[in-house]
Amino acid sequence: MKYQYTFYRDHLNVLRIKLPDDIKLFADFIEDITTEQELDEYVEDIEKVLDGSCEDFEIQLNAANVFIKKDVTTVENTFRVEEPYENTIETKQFLEILLIWREKIPEIFED
């Protein structure tokens, strides 16, 4: 994994992922994924882009949308008041972060 990350619980006891500033908006997207089934669907879509069977793919969630291309993935949060409104990451690194989050999903609803 190229990027450092940490997991923590906020003041409301919600599981969060902290990412470096240059990709921090991806946390807005990732934290909205609360089931392994949902995440597995996104992984399947990303793998189709990576293997060339699909040129690109867009996923829209609550606050953040991702636009996936073979080399790079861009996240956009249209509800942010301050810049940045979007970040970019290598698609393979985005996939890796999602797979790391998948391992944490069972902990989301733990007290």
Protein Blocks (a to p, Z undefined) as FASTA:
>chain_A
ZZdcdddddfkopacddddfklmmmmmmmmmpcbfklmmmmmmmmmmmmnopafbdcddd
fklccdddfkbccdddfkbfbdcfbdcddfklmmmmmmmmmmmmmmmmpZZ
